[in-house]
Amino acid sequence: MDADAGGDPTTDEAERDRRARLVELGGEAGAGQFAPGSFGCHELLDRTALAANAIEDWLLGHPACLSRPEWFRTARRAFDALNDLYRSVSEAHISEEPWDGRSPDAGGPVA
């Protein structure tokens, strides 16, 4: 749905960005090595935890961030969003069998 047609412009922009990045990666087949259950997905979990910890350690307790409620709320939303992402990825990652070299969407071996 286009933003002009009443859709959420933020969601539409994010989806365009995701698709452009997916094309750069080689499409759905290229993303297969990062499917839930794969080492690539585990890597995303690790990076998400690192980013959330960095926000907690470096931003949420920083005196400048604490001095402005709007800054703290923004940093807290980022922290909460990363924790939500971690939980979502973790649930999918743990529920999947180890990656077998097939793209989850293409159903065939990744070239």
Steps between C-alpha positions, in 0.01 A plus 500: 500500500638843405522784749296704250224239522467541876766252613750561775784691330751376758406138435504553124842666517636220718368235260659676200829517691476130597432394141787711362739349754372150421574556130856608590537178699399292200128469557316242706750229405788710633314554825449126549827458685357731766170314547385404849701203622814608313828638629412824320184533707697427817735780395202739482402401854851576622514838325155594628602419858820702459309800367240483779774473763682797346185713516440397859861555609590806294177692452236425762735577787677792334447826696413697186238242402360498852479879500240512221185289527449496120857376442460231762164391352655477152795296629262280700287435189814391314595271789148353519486453121829308502376280783179433305710413194717267708196315638340468155817373330576269791156338485534435126863391528442249778189350338677423171714205407860589411527661159534245220622731221156572364341843477188507718305675224646347186492144630814405314871495565671835525734546206 
